[in-house]
């Protein structure tokens, strides 16, 4: 911020004051414009805010797709565990 210069008339002081206000408004306008541009790049709230690249896929997945993928993998592991338990029980002669 600059120091206030000495003025000889009220008119000079008023003109200087308006010039200072004008410069401040230009600066604020530039800052608001920069902020608006930055905020416009944000994804909308929701599952698309966070993306993750599942290793065997080429595209990034949002949270819903990621959780669906994890749930499917977990369910497949549990199904495989149950099949192996069943086979083991048959081998051991414990047939439920």
SULQUIJO-V473136 format. One record per residue. N is the residue number from 0. SS is DSSP state (H for helix, E for strand, C for the rest). PHI is phi in radians with two decimals (NA if undefined). NEAR is the number of other ideal C-beta (glycine too) atoms within 12 Angstrom. Layout:
# SULQUIJO-V473136
N|SS|PHI|NEAR, N|SS|PHI|NEAR
This chain:
# SULQUIJO-V473136
0|C|NA|7, 1|C|-1.51|9, 2|C|-1.28|7, 3|C|-1.35|11, 4|C|-1.29|13, 5|C|-1.47|9, 6|C|-2.08|13, 7|C|-1.61|10, 8|C|-2.36|10, 9|H|-1.10|10, 10|H|-1.10|11, 11|H|-1.09|15, 12|H|-1.08|16, 13|H|-1.12|13, 14|H|-1.06|16, 15|H|-1.08|21, 16|H|-1.06|17, 17|H|-1.14|14, 18|H|-1.13|16, 19|H|-1.10|19, 20|H|-1.07|14, 21|H|-1.07|14, 22|H|-1.10|16, 23|H|-1.11|16, 24|H|-1.14|14, 25|H|-1.09|14, 26|H|-1.06|15, 27|H|-1.12|14, 28|H|-1.07|14, 29|H|-1.10|14, 30|H|-1.16|14, 31|H|-1.10|14, 32|H|-1.06|14, 33|H|-1.10|14, 34|H|-1.13|14, 35|H|-1.08|13, 36|H|-1.13|12, 37|H|-1.15|11, 38|H|-1.17|12, 39|H|-1.15|11, 40|C|-1.48|10, 41|C|-1.20|13, 42|C|-1.25|15, 43|C|-1.14|11, 44|C|-1.03|9, 45|C|2.34|12, 46|H|-1.12|18, 47|H|-1.44|17, 48|H|-1.17|13, 49|C|-2.12|17, 50|C|-2.06|18, 51|E|-2.44|20, 52|C|-1.66|15, 53|C|-1.15|20, 54|C|-0.85|11, 55|C|-1.56|9, 56|C|-1.94|13, 57|C|-1.53|8, 58|C|-1.78|12, 59|C|-1.38|17, 60|E|-1.96|22, 61|C|-1.45|21, 62|H|-1.10|20, 63|H|-1.09|17, 64|H|-1.10|21, 65|H|-1.11|23, 66|H|-1.14|17, 67|H|-1.06|16, 68|H|-1.12|21, 69|H|-1.10|17, 70|H|-1.10|14, 71|H|-1.07|15, 72|H|-1.12|17, 73|H|-1.10|14, 74|H|-1.08|14, 75|H|-1.11|14, 76|H|-1.12|14, 77|H|-1.15|14, 78|H|-1.10|14, 79|H|-1.12|14, 80|H|-1.04|14, 81|H|-1.12|15, 82|H|-1.12|14, 83|H|-1.17|14, 84|H|-1.08|17, 85|H|-1.10|16, 86|H|-1.11|14, 87|H|-1.10|15, 88|H|-1.10|14, 89|H|-1.15|13, 90|H|-1.13|11, 91|H|-1.43|11, 92|C|1.46|8, 93|C|-1.80|11, 94|C|-1.74|11, 95|C|-1.66|10
